[in-house]
């Protein structure tokens, strides 16, 4: 005699198997490689999104990515990375149980700081700064994404991040292969490195209060004392304005969490 519970359990298993089989037969995948247009080398940590959906992926150290279990259809792919022009692929077709290969070639966008944007400098200082190549990362590029300062800097060409743990852990950076001690970090023009030249823990700096990040990899402007053998990272915070404040909470691996609070207000006087 078959018990009612056994019959119900078998029916549930059968329905689940039928549903899983039907789903597996109506999806496909997209894979590809992303390379630098100037060097031909693969690009790491490129964001690839399927426009109008919640699907996406990030490229690995070999520049490879894979978007799995994508419903059959025609899509638009967008590849973006800080320091490169975004690229778009139209009419990408996904077929049942097939792999569609879509490669990207991204063009670098190196920003040279123009002399006209520098103020309150002597002519000799202005000329020196005009030769300093700088990558400028503005708040608009990362405000809509739940990322940390180390993650933003990691997407800048020539910058490598070393993390000693999960979210909020001690993180240092190097520029073009130099050590963290050789890179000077400034916050609104004030050096954060110790007097002995130690590295700076970037994991402690919240992005919610950052207006822009300047990464100098060439000649160092004289306003930073010309220091920083491996380069200079200048973090500029937001000024008091119409935005009252914001808060955030992120979760990472190993049960780690990181919270941030930002408040902004102008005062005419403190009397």
C-alpha positions as CSV (number, residue, x, y, z in Angstrom):
1,X,0.0,0.0,0.0
2,X,1.4,3.4,-1.0
3,X,1.1,6.0,1.6
4,X,-0.5,9.4,0.6
5,X,2.7,11.3,1.7
6,X,4.8,9.2,-0.7
7,X,2.5,9.9,-3.6
8,X,2.5,13.6,-2.9
9,X,6.3,13.7,-2.6
10,X,6.7,11.8,-6.0
11,X,4.4,14.2,-7.7
12,X,6.4,17.2,-6.3
13,X,9.6,15.7,-7.6
14,X,8.1,15.0,-11.0
15,X,6.8,18.6,-11.4
16,X,10.2,20.0,-10.3
17,X,12.1,17.8,-12.8
18,X,9.7,18.8,-15.7
19,X,10.1,22.5,-14.8
20,X,13.9,22.3,-14.6
21,X,14.1,20.5,-17.9
22,X,11.9,23.0,-19.7
23,X,13.9,25.9,-18.3
24,X,17.2,24.3,-19.4
25,X,15.9,23.9,-22.9
26,X,15.0,27.6,-23.3
27,X,18.2,29.3,-22.4
28,X,21.7,29.9,-23.8
29,X,24.9,31.7,-22.9
30,X,27.2,34.4,-24.1
31,X,31.0,34.3,-23.8
32,X,33.8,36.4,-25.1
33,X,37.1,38.1,-24.5
34,X,37.8,41.8,-23.9
35,X,41.1,43.4,-25.1
36,X,42.9,46.8,-25.0
37,X,42.8,48.5,-28.4
38,X,46.2,50.0,-28.0
39,X,48.2,47.0,-26.5
40,X,46.0,44.0,-27.5
41,X,46.3,42.7,-24.0
42,X,43.2,41.4,-22.1
43,X,41.4,43.7,-19.7
44,X,40.5,42.6,-16.2
45,X,37.3,43.6,-14.3
46,X,35.3,44.9,-17.3
47,X,31.6,45.2,-16.6
48,X,29.4,43.5,-19.3
49,X,25.7,44.1,-18.9
50,X,22.7,42.9,-21.0
51,X,20.7,46.0,-21.6
52,X,17.2,45.9,-20.1
53,X,17.8,42.8,-18.0
54,X,19.4,41.9,-14.7
55,X,22.0,39.7,-16.5
56,X,25.7,40.6,-16.6
57,X,29.2,39.5,-15.9
58,X,32.8,40.7,-15.2
59,X,35.9,39.7,-17.1
60,X,38.6,37.7,-15.4
61,X,42.4,38.3,-15.5
62,X,42.5,36.7,-19.0
63,X,39.8,39.2,-20.2
64,X,37.3,36.4,-20.5
65,X,33.6,36.6,-19.4
66,X,30.5,34.4,-19.5
67,X,26.8,35.2,-19.1
68,X,24.9,32.0,-18.4
69,X,21.3,30.9,-18.3
70,X,20.2,33.8,-20.6
71,X,16.7,33.3,-22.0
72,X,16.5,32.9,-25.8
73,X,16.2,36.2,-27.6
74,X,18.0,39.2,-29.1
75,X,19.9,41.5,-26.9
76,X,22.2,44.5,-26.7
77,X,25.5,44.2,-24.7
78,X,27.4,47.1,-23.1
79,X,31.0,46.8,-21.9
80,X,32.4,49.5,-19.6
81,X,35.6,50.1,-17.6
82,X,37.0,53.2,-15.9
83,X,39.7,54.6,-18.2
84,X,38.2,53.2,-21.4
85,X,35.4,54.2,-23.8
86,X,32.3,52.1,-23.4
87,X,31.5,49.7,-26.3
88,X,28.1,48.4,-27.4
89,X,27.1,45.3,-29.4
90,X,23.7,45.3,-31.0
91,X,21.5,42.4,-32.2
92,X,23.2,39.7,-30.2
93,X,21.2,36.5,-30.6
94,X,20.9,33.8,-27.9
95,X,19.8,30.4,-29.1
96,X,18.6,27.4,-27.2
97,X,21.5,25.4,-25.6
98,X,24.0,27.3,-27.7
99,X,27.0,29.6,-26.9
100,X,27.2,33.0,-28.6
101,X,30.7,34.4,-28.8
102,X,30.9,38.2,-28.5
103,X,34.3,39.9,-28.2
104,X,35.0,43.5,-27.3
105,X,38.0,45.8,-28.0
106,X,38.0,48.9,-25.7
107,X,39.8,52.2,-26.5
108,X,41.8,53.8,-23.6
109,X,40.8,57.3,-22.6
110,X,43.8,59.0,-21.0
111,X,43.0,62.5,-19.7
112,X,45.7,65.1,-19.7
113,X,45.0,67.8,-17.2
114,X,44.8,71.1,-19.2
115,X,46.6,74.2,-17.9
116,X,43.4,76.3,-18.1
117,X,41.8,74.3,-15.3
118,X,44.7,75.0,-12.9
119,X,44.2,78.1,-10.7
120,X,46.4,80.0,-8.3
121,X,49.7,78.6,-9.6
122,X,52.9,80.3,-10.8
123,X,53.6,80.1,-14.5
124,X,56.4,77.6,-13.9
125,X,54.2,75.4,-11.7
126,X,51.4,75.5,-14.3
127,X,53.8,74.4,-17.0
128,X,55.0,71.5,-14.9
129,X,51.5,70.4,-14.1
130,X,50.5,70.4,-17.7
131,X,52.9,67.5,-18.3
132,X,51.3,65.4,-15.5
133,X,49.0,62.7,-16.9
134,X,46.1,62.1,-14.6
135,X,43.1,59.8,-14.6
136,X,40.1,61.6,-13.1
137,X,37.3,59.4,-11.7
138,X,34.2,61.5,-10.9
139,X,31.4,60.6,-8.5
140,X,28.9,60.1,-11.4
141,X,30.9,57.1,-12.5
142,X,30.5,55.1,-9.2
143,X,27.5,56.6,-7.3
144,X,25.0,54.2,-8.9
145,X,27.0,51.1,-8.0
146,X,27.6,49.5,-4.6
147,X,31.4,49.6,-4.7
148,X,34.2,50.6,-2.4
149,X,37.1,52.9,-3.0
150,X,39.6,50.0,-3.6
151,X,37.2,48.5,-6.2
152,X,36.9,51.8,-8.0
153,X,40.7,52.3,-8.1
154,X,41.2,48.7,-9.3
155,X,39.4,49.6,-12.5
156,X,41.9,52.3,-13.4
157,X,44.5,51.4,-15.9
158,X,47.9,50.8,-14.3
159,X,46.6,50.5,-10.7
160,X,46.7,47.3,-8.7
161,X,44.9,46.7,-5.3
162,X,46.1,44.4,-2.6
163,X,43.5,43.3,-0.1
164,X,44.2,41.4,3.1
165,X,40.7,40.1,3.7
166,X,37.0,40.7,2.9
167,X,34.9,43.9,2.7
168,X,36.4,46.8,4.6
169,X,39.7,45.0,5.2
170,X,43.1,46.6,4.9
171,X,43.7,47.5,1.3
172,X,46.7,49.2,-0.3
173,X,47.5,50.1,-3.9
174,X,50.4,50.2,-6.3
175,X,50.8,52.1,-9.5
176,X,52.6,50.5,-12.4
177,X,54.1,47.8,-10.2
178,X,55.5,50.0,-7.4
179,X,54.8,49.2,-3.7
180,X,52.1,50.7,-1.6
181,X,54.7,52.7,0.4
182,X,55.9,54.4,-2.8
183,X,52.4,55.8,-3.6
184,X,51.4,59.0,-1.8
185,X,47.7,59.3,-0.9
186,X,46.2,62.8,-0.3
187,X,42.7,63.7,1.1
188,X,41.8,67.3,0.0
189,X,45.5,68.1,-0.3
190,X,46.5,66.6,3.1
191,X,48.9,63.6,3.0
192,X,47.5,60.5,4.6
193,X,50.8,58.5,4.5
194,X,52.7,58.3,7.8
195,X,55.9,60.3,8.3
196,X,57.9,57.1,7.6
197,X,56.2,56.7,4.2
198,X,53.9,53.8,5.1
199,X,50.9,52.7,3.0
200,X,47.4,54.0,3.5
201,X,44.4,51.7,4.3
202,X,42.0,52.6,1.5
203,X,39.3,50.4,2.9
204,X,38.6,53.0,5.6
205,X,37.6,55.8,3.2
206,X,33.9,55.9,2.4
207,X,32.9,56.6,-1.2
208,X,29.7,58.5,-0.2
209,X,31.8,61.6,0.7
210,X,34.0,61.5,-2.4
211,X,33.5,64.1,-5.2
212,X,36.4,62.8,-7.5
213,X,39.6,60.8,-7.4
214,X,42.7,61.9,-9.3
215,X,45.4,59.3,-10.1
216,X,48.7,60.8,-11.2
217,X,51.0,58.3,-12.9
218,X,53.5,60.7,-14.6
219,X,55.1,63.9,-13.4
220,X,53.8,64.8,-9.9
221,X,52.4,68.4,-9.6
222,X,54.4,70.7,-7.2
223,X,51.3,71.2,-5.0
224,X,52.0,67.6,-3.8
225,X,55.7,68.4,-3.2
226,X,56.8,66.3,-6.2
227,X,56.7,63.3,-3.9
228,X,55.4,59.9,-4.7
229,X,57.9,57.7,-6.6
230,X,55.1,55.4,-7.6
231,X,52.5,58.0,-8.2
232,X,49.9,60.1,-6.3
233,X,46.2,59.5,-5.5
234,X,44.4,62.6,-4.6
235,X,40.9,62.1,-3.1
236,X,38.7,65.2,-3.2
237,X,35.6,65.2,-0.9
238,X,32.2,66.9,-1.6
239,X,31.5,70.4,-0.6
240,X,28.4,71.3,1.4
241,X,25.5,71.8,-0.9
242,X,21.9,70.8,-1.6
243,X,22.4,67.1,-0.9
244,X,21.6,66.7,2.8
245,X,23.1,63.3,3.4
246,X,23.1,59.6,2.6
247,X,23.8,56.3,4.2
248,X,24.7,52.8,3.1
249,X,25.4,49.3,4.3
250,X,27.2,46.6,2.3
251,X,27.9,42.9,3.1
252,X,30.9,41.0,2.0
253,X,32.5,37.6,2.3
254,X,33.5,35.9,5.6
255,X,30.5,37.6,7.3
256,X,31.9,41.1,6.9
257,X,29.8,44.3,6.8
258,X,30.6,47.9,6.1
259,X,28.4,50.9,6.8
260,X,28.8,54.6,5.8
261,X,27.0,57.8,6.7
262,X,27.4,61.2,4.9
263,X,25.9,64.5,6.0
264,X,26.3,67.9,4.4
265,X,25.1,71.4,5.3
266,X,26.3,74.9,4.9
267,X,26.6,77.3,7.9
268,X,27.0,81.1,7.7
269,X,28.3,81.2,11.3
270,X,28.6,79.1,14.4
271,X,27.2,81.7,16.8
